[in-house]
Each structure stands twice: as C-alpha cells, then as structure tokens.
Amino acid sequence: FIVGILVGVIVYAYGWRVTEINLPDLVTGAPDIVHIVTQILQPDLLTRDKEYQTAYADFQVPCGTSRPQQPPASESDPYLVLSHTCGV
C-alpha cells in the first residue's frame, strides 16, 4: 500500500514538473478562468444549430410505361439524385 502511494506521489510530482505548473500564474490568471469556464458551460457547445432544407424528386410507384425525368441539378439549391425513378 505504501509503495503504491509513493509511486503515485512520484508520478504526480513528475507530472507537475513536466507541465511546468506555476502557482503564482494560476492565482493571477484566475479572472481569465471565469471566461473560459462560462464558455465551456454554455449550452451552445452541446447543441448544434439546425438548418432545414427541402428538396423534391419524382418517384413513380408502380413503374409505368414512361418514367419520370429528374430535374437538372442546381448548385445553389438542395437536390436529390435518385438511382431509380420508379419502384415495384
């Protein structure tokens, strides 16, 4: 048990040294932490903005003698590309 605690203290001290933690900087930088923490806790970080788009495509059920033609694709508007234009 004591060996485990000793190893934990050594690892903790090594991590403290490697990350170069500076206590005076932590105290003087505390006002900046408030800004960072409030941004982390904002619900905007946990939710995404929703954007709805509508596109239409003709699909014939059942297949007839003439299949519906697909409109040409538009770069500015949303569009659907169907592999089949009719179904069983």
Beta strands, then each sheet from edge to edge (+ up, - down):
end
